Amino acid sequence: MLRVKPLLGSLFVVLFLVRPASAQHSAVNGSLRVQTDLPAPGATVAVPFGVGGWAIDQSAASGTGIEAVDVWAIPASGAPVFLGSATRGVSRPDVAAAFGAQFERAGFNLLANVALAPGPYTLAVFARRAPSGNFDIVDQTPITVRGVTLSDLFPCTAGQVPQFNGTSWVCSNNTGAQGPPGPQGPAGATGARGAAGATGAAGATGAAGAPGATGATGTPGPAGPAGAAGQRGATGATGVTGPTGVTGSTGVSGPIGATGATGATGSIGPTGQAGSTGPMGPTGAAGPTGATGAAGTAGATGATGATGAAGVNGETGAMGPAGAMGPTGSQGATGATGATGPAGALPSLPRVSLFATAAQTMAPGADVAFDVQGAVSADTFTVAPTATGTGVTINAPGTYMILWSASVTTSCGLGVTLDRFQVSGLTAVGNPGRLFAHGIVQITNVPTLLELKNRVGTCSIQPDLPVLVPASVGASLVILRMPS
């Protein structure tokens, strides 16, 4: 018998089935609570799959107190994958009944359609507290992602398989020999457009626009002070001597009388006109030197000598203040926009993930032994055996998120210690079943030794979750260094 169904192409119908607020354990950190209802722990899912639950801050004055919910998929090895920010404000009457009417819109959901390689993952749901803006709480759920099969695209009832009859796809319970391949079907409808990638690096700066017109010249500034006087030039050559004036006649020499006392010097009389020169008489005996005759009239001034060479220029005086700047020219045209750069890669957080796949029984004070290492950021963490189990040395200061879980078959108390001191909020005590805890710690002194220790009595751990197929996991420890 054949039953025909229409082909739905890329249309997915996602039903968010929720559990009541009191039906399963929720992550708690002080007044913060987060519960992941879907998928269930240990579930096997195929992309796309739904993520749903609720988150509240009981100390909020109004509303839920949560301003964002981010969902990550953390593989056993490799970088965590960001699945998206969930839609908040979904009605949850069960949460309102348990915690108060103001939390009625505490629900969130997300359709995870990011490509994931088949394998085990830890689904981490982070909630951001509204007043602080910090992701102060996380709920973790182990899941397994499988590949997409033909039955996912064309589901049939139990006992039937999808078959192509030459015209359309049908569900058939005929398990006879496989027929020849049919013709290729038409292309399915184009899927919804993915979220925009991160903005690429800025393109190269465009060429500069043409220079604007030169502004009008400003008013000249006042003249600077005069420079210091230059050195005096060399004296010019002496001009030609003018002709000598006519010599006056020599008076007759009188007899030499006795030298009388020197009388007072009388006033000089006016100079007489120079007489013509008489004939020279014979040279008489040299008489006493007569009084000096009056100076003859000065000869005419000789012609001015040639101008001497110019002296060396003096130093330049200081520059006067600059005149006012002219108005700015008009701006050149904007250059063309550069090509968009490639999308940047998502940041990778330093991390370490450890798994215990063997059964173990621990005495009080003993460490949990992890025999499988997933991702280890060697520049931040060092994993090494201790005397009773496994320890992780943290080598860089910062803010760290710590998550652990264990399946126990006896009443146990497990907790994280830093340099042998117990850390508040990272200890869990309970009867046989699954214990887990998570929290955020600030590391300032390095190196610091982190261990997951047995705190109460003898504790037995038994693998039960098929996270690392084909092996099962009895305990896990994940440490993430948060971005600063």
Helices and strands as residue ranges (DSSP letters): E 2-4, E 27-29, E 32-38, E 43-46, E 49-57, E 66-75, E 81-85, E 87-90, H 93-99, G 101-103, E 107-112, E 119-129, E 135-146, H 150-153, E 161-164, E 169-172, E 351-356, E 360-362, E 372-376, E 381-385, E 390-394, E 398-408, E 412-418, E 421-430, E 433-443, E 448-456, E 459-461, E 475-481
